């Protein structure tokens, strides 16, 4: 089992009631249900934060590619020409 850190939290009475009911329904301890909830909350936050360095690298690549101009032997038409 992973190393655990003890935390003390205060819940409203209605939250405690719902936590107990859900833990019983799922066959989990209240502590495990809280741990899973924290994991989900953190995952949502991590997914919401874009990797800015990846976007910057992509932008750099596009700028460098544009600066080289058209490649020889490649198409000589544009998308607008088709329409």
C-alpha positions as CSV (number, residue, x, y, z in Angstrom):
1,X,0.0,0.0,0.0
2,X,1.2,3.5,-0.8
3,X,2.3,5.7,2.1
4,X,-0.6,7.7,3.5
5,X,-0.8,11.1,5.0
6,X,-3.4,11.9,7.6
7,X,-5.7,14.8,6.9
8,X,-8.6,16.1,8.9
9,X,-11.5,17.7,7.1
10,X,-14.8,19.2,8.2
11,X,-17.9,18.2,6.2
12,X,-21.4,19.5,6.4
13,X,-24.0,17.1,7.9
14,X,-25.6,16.5,4.4
15,X,-22.2,15.8,2.9
16,X,-21.4,13.3,5.6
17,X,-24.7,11.6,5.1
18,X,-24.2,11.3,1.4
19,X,-20.6,10.1,1.8
20,X,-21.7,7.4,4.2
21,X,-24.5,6.3,1.9
22,X,-22.3,6.2,-1.3
23,X,-19.4,4.4,0.4
24,X,-21.8,1.7,1.6
25,X,-23.4,1.4,-1.8
26,X,-20.0,1.1,-3.5
27,X,-18.5,-1.2,-0.8
28,X,-15.7,1.3,-0.2
29,X,-14.4,3.0,2.9
30,X,-15.3,6.7,3.3
31,X,-11.5,7.4,3.1
32,X,-11.1,5.6,-0.2
33,X,-14.1,7.4,-1.6
34,X,-12.6,10.7,-0.6
35,X,-9.2,9.7,-2.1
36,X,-10.9,8.9,-5.4
37,X,-12.7,12.2,-5.4
38,X,-9.5,14.1,-4.8
39,X,-7.9,12.1,-7.7
40,X,-10.7,13.0,-10.0
41,X,-10.7,16.7,-9.0
42,X,-6.9,16.9,-9.6
43,X,-7.2,15.1,-12.9
44,X,-9.8,17.6,-14.1
45,X,-7.6,20.5,-13.1
46,X,-4.5,18.9,-14.8
47,X,-6.5,18.3,-18.0
48,X,-7.7,21.9,-18.0
49,X,-4.2,23.3,-17.9
50,X,-2.7,23.2,-21.4
51,X,1.0,22.4,-21.9
52,X,2.1,25.8,-22.9
53,X,5.6,24.7,-23.9
54,X,4.1,22.2,-26.4
55,X,2.1,25.0,-28.0
56,X,5.1,27.3,-28.1
57,X,7.2,24.5,-29.8
58,X,4.5,24.0,-32.3
59,X,4.3,27.7,-33.1
60,X,8.1,27.9,-33.5
61,X,7.9,24.9,-35.9
62,X,5.2,26.6,-38.0
63,X,7.1,29.9,-38.2
64,X,10.3,28.2,-39.2
65,X,8.5,26.1,-41.8
66,X,6.8,29.2,-43.3
67,X,10.1,31.1,-43.4
68,X,11.5,28.4,-45.8
69,X,8.8,29.1,-48.3
70,X,7.3,26.6,-50.8
71,X,9.0,23.3,-51.3
72,X,10.2,22.6,-54.8
73,X,8.2,20.1,-56.8
74,X,5.2,20.4,-54.5
75,X,1.7,21.6,-55.5
76,X,1.4,25.0,-57.1
77,X,-2.2,25.6,-56.2
78,X,-3.9,26.9,-53.0
79,X,-7.1,25.8,-51.3
80,X,-8.7,29.0,-52.4
81,X,-8.0,28.0,-56.1
82,X,-10.2,24.9,-55.6
83,X,-13.2,26.9,-54.5
